[in-house]
């Protein structure tokens, strides 16, 4: 397991955890999926509210990463699990840590 400061936009393999202020994300580039665990972040501050998003705690198709860097909001490009024609960005609260776990 290796902590890093960034997942580059060209990443195409491995399994990563990204912990933000309000949530934890599991990115699996081998399966091209993204899972968000809301409320499993590092902040107890009322500055950051936990948003509930469709398909929380479910694998959704991951299309790529625009940016994912400690100290900044990450941007993940995903496809709707129930409609392959719908694509959207998942933009996070600031990233606290990134770890390659597989």
Secondary structure, DSSP 8 states (H G I E B T S, - for coil): -EEESB--TT--S-EEEEEESSEEEEEETTTTEEEEEET-SS---TTS-----TTTTS-EEEEEEEE-BBTSEEEEEEEETTEEEEEEEEEEEEEEEEEE--
